[in-house]
Structures are given as C-alpha cells and as structure tokens.
C-alpha cells in the first residue's frame, strides 16, 4: 500500500476534494495541518520546491502536487498505479 501524506488546512476546499478522491479510492493517508503550525508549513514548502498553497500531496515520498494534479493523475490512470505501489524499504 502506498504511503500518502497531504499537507492541508481545515478551511481549504481543494484539500477536501483531494481527500475525497483518495477516500473514494480506498487509500489511507496522513494529513498534516499547516494552518496553525508554521514549522510544518516550512517543511511542506521545502519538500514541495517552494510551493506554499495547500494541498501538497506526496505519494511514496514523491511530490505529486496539489488537487488539480491529483485529479489529472486519476484521469490518466496513473493515480491507481501510484496507489498500488508498495512503500520501498
């Protein structure tokens, strides 16, 4: 099963959409709230190449981008492939 991390905010509609898609796929994920935690937001920005908007999504430690990119991966079938990959040891 893939290891999924989502940097998000509780007031973000795009975060809700991204999480909903992953829920529909049956994928579990770790949600990291950056709204009130500046250190976690800095961590997100460093990992996401300076991007500062949420969500920022990582699958098996690979940055896939935000909500739009996640839905684009789903449209091409690539998301299912990523979600089925095992975490590398």
Beta strands, then each sheet from edge to edge (+ up, - down):
strand 1: 4-8
strand 2: 30-33
strand 3: 56-59
strand 4: 62-65
sheet 1: 2+ 1+ 3- 4+
end
